Amino acid sequence: MSHTAHIPSHRKPRRSASKMALRAGVTGGVLSTLAVAGASGAASAAEPVTQTIELPTLTADLSSQVAQSADATQQAAANYQLQAERDEAFAKAADQAKKDQAEAEKKAEAKKKAEAAAKAKAEREAAEKAASRSSERTTLSASTETVSAPASGSVASVISFLKAQVGDAYVMGGTGPSSWDCSGLVQAAFKQAGVDLPRTSQEQSTAGTSVSLSSVQVGDILYWGGAGSAYHVGVYIGNGQYLDAANPSKGVVIQDLSGYPASGAVRVL
């Protein structure tokens, strides 16, 4: 035995490992708690604590609702776009309608002015024609006062034949004996005097010698229209009158030149 064994040791008894671990754990826990508390306190001092809201779980129904909402939004946008396009088209159509209306009014005004000008021109020409006819009537009236009875038996036979046909019917292309057209009657009348005239009024208007209306004599052929293009013929019988196959409603009649002045005259006898 050692000579120091009976002397109490000045060393502290060695702690067991389990106790030391326990103490370390306790100490660590306390320090951790303090650290957490300190951190929490610092955080609390830095910003307020907010409440955490848990979002709902995205279920199949909710997903369908979201999809439907998206479709509805797209449809609404499409509708707005369509309405905007319609509004724009309507505005363009309204603008075009205004332009068309203005153009139509402009054309109507131009047409109205043209019609007024045409009417004024027609009235002026009618007045000039009436004045011309009045002058012709005066000339014819003066000339008939000095016209003597026909001296030729040939002219007398023409006038006699014509007067014998008064009351006969007018028929286009008629050459007698009881129906005539204007040139058919004149041709037949002059045949009585041995004169062979052409068949149509156009040809008869250039037969013989042209004479002025102021110098017309009994037996002269009167024509209406242009020489060579006349549309009607008759024969002057004196006293401002002529005999012709007038039309279907009148037939063969004696008429006054003052009511329907001739365009010209030719003399064949």
Salt bridges, closest charged atoms under 4 A:
GLU88 OE2 - LYS92 NZ 3.63
ASP95 OD2 - LYS99 NZ 3.56
ASP181 OD2 - ARG199 NH2 3.05
ASP220 OD1 - ARG267 NE 2.87
ASP244 OD2 - HIS232 NE2 2.64
